[in-house]
Amino acid sequence: MKTLSFLSENKDSAWNIFITQVERVLPHLGELEYWANTLMRPKRALIVDIPLEMDDGSIRHFEGYRVQHNLSRGPGKGGGEP
């Protein structure tokens, strides 16, 4: 079974591409560089595996992500009425 790309050490994984992009802009952030660690260390991450039966009868697995970096602006659950 294939592991989730978030956990993969493959340089082409979604997480490693994100980290590379953040590191690439660090020299241009000035005093905002402090907040880059917040992006690279999310408060929580939910990763789900969704198995789908394809038209040819085979089963393929797809990943879904929900990442919350900072909950200081209120609850991170979303939805609901104001």
C-alpha positions as a Markdown table, in Angstrom:
| # | Residue | x | y | z |
|---|---|---|---|---|
| 1 | Met | 0.0 | 0.0 | 0.0 |
| 2 | Lys | 1.3 | 3.4 | -0.9 |
| 3 | Thr | 2.0 | 5.8 | 2.0 |
| 4 | Leu | 0.4 | 9.3 | 2.1 |
| 5 | Ser | 2.5 | 11.9 | 0.3 |
| 6 | Phe | 2.6 | 14.1 | 3.5 |
| 7 | Leu | 4.7 | 11.4 | 5.2 |
| 8 | Ser | 6.8 | 10.6 | 2.1 |
| 9 | Glu | 10.4 | 11.7 | 1.9 |
| 10 | Asn | 10.0 | 12.0 | -1.8 |
| 11 | Lys | 11.1 | 15.5 | -2.9 |
| 12 | Asp | 8.0 | 15.7 | -5.2 |
| 13 | Ser | 5.5 | 15.1 | -2.3 |
| 14 | Ala | 3.0 | 17.9 | -1.8 |
| 15 | Trp | 4.4 | 18.7 | 1.6 |
| 16 | Asn | 8.0 | 18.9 | 0.5 |
| 17 | Ile | 7.0 | 21.2 | -2.5 |
| 18 | Phe | 5.2 | 23.5 | 0.0 |
| 19 | Ile | 8.3 | 23.6 | 2.3 |
| 20 | Thr | 10.6 | 24.3 | -0.6 |
| 21 | Gln | 8.3 | 27.2 | -1.7 |
| 22 | Val | 8.2 | 28.7 | 1.8 |
| 23 | Glu | 12.0 | 28.5 | 2.1 |
| 24 | Arg | 12.4 | 30.1 | -1.3 |
| 25 | Val | 10.6 | 33.3 | -0.2 |
| 26 | Leu | 12.3 | 33.6 | 3.2 |
| 27 | Pro | 15.0 | 36.0 | 2.1 |
| 28 | His | 12.3 | 38.4 | 0.7 |
| 29 | Leu | 10.1 | 38.4 | 3.8 |
| 30 | Gly | 12.2 | 40.7 | 6.0 |
| 31 | Glu | 10.7 | 40.9 | 9.5 |
| 32 | Leu | 7.8 | 38.7 | 8.4 |
| 33 | Glu | 10.2 | 35.8 | 8.2 |
| 34 | Tyr | 9.3 | 35.0 | 11.8 |
| 35 | Trp | 5.8 | 33.8 | 10.6 |
| 36 | Ala | 7.3 | 31.3 | 8.2 |
| 37 | Asn | 7.7 | 28.8 | 11.0 |
| 38 | Thr | 4.0 | 29.0 | 11.7 |
| 39 | Leu | 3.3 | 27.9 | 8.1 |
| 40 | Met | 5.9 | 25.1 | 8.2 |
| 41 | Arg | 4.5 | 23.8 | 11.5 |
| 42 | Pro | 0.7 | 23.6 | 11.3 |
| 43 | Lys | -1.4 | 23.5 | 14.5 |
| 44 | Arg | -3.1 | 20.4 | 13.2 |
| 45 | Ala | -3.5 | 18.5 | 10.0 |
| 46 | Leu | -6.2 | 16.0 | 8.9 |
| 47 | Ile | -5.3 | 13.7 | 6.1 |
| 48 | Val | -7.8 | 11.3 | 4.7 |
| 49 | Asp | -7.5 | 8.5 | 2.2 |
| 50 | Ile | -10.5 | 8.2 | -0.2 |
| 51 | Pro | -10.8 | 4.9 | -2.1 |
| 52 | Leu | -12.8 | 5.2 | -5.2 |
| 53 | Glu | -14.0 | 2.5 | -7.6 |
| 54 | Met | -13.1 | 3.6 | -11.1 |
| 55 | Asp | -15.2 | 2.9 | -14.3 |
| 56 | Asp | -13.0 | -0.1 | -15.2 |
| 57 | Gly | -13.6 | -1.7 | -11.8 |
| 58 | Ser | -10.2 | -0.9 | -10.3 |
| 59 | Ile | -9.8 | 0.9 | -6.9 |
| 60 | Arg | -7.7 | 4.0 | -6.7 |
| 61 | His | -6.8 | 6.0 | -3.6 |
| 62 | Phe | -6.9 | 9.8 | -3.4 |
| 63 | Glu | -5.7 | 12.0 | -0.5 |
| 64 | Gly | -7.6 | 14.9 | 1.0 |
| 65 | Tyr | -6.1 | 17.5 | 3.3 |
| 66 | Arg | -7.4 | 20.0 | 5.9 |
| 67 | Val | -4.6 | 21.9 | 7.6 |
| 68 | Gln | -5.1 | 24.6 | 10.2 |
| 69 | His | -2.1 | 26.8 | 10.9 |
| 70 | Asn | -3.4 | 29.2 | 13.5 |
| 71 | Leu | -6.6 | 29.3 | 15.5 |
| 72 | Ser | -6.1 | 32.8 | 17.0 |
| 73 | Arg | -8.9 | 34.3 | 15.0 |
| 74 | Gly | -11.5 | 32.0 | 16.4 |
| 75 | Pro | -12.7 | 28.4 | 16.0 |
| 76 | Gly | -11.2 | 26.6 | 13.0 |
| 77 | Lys | -14.2 | 24.3 | 12.4 |
| 78 | Gly | -15.8 | 26.6 | 9.8 |
| 79 | Gly | -19.5 | 26.8 | 8.8 |
| 80 | Gly | -22.3 | 27.7 | 11.1 |
| 81 | Glu | -24.0 | 31.0 | 11.5 |
| 82 | Pro | -22.2 | 34.2 | 12.5 |
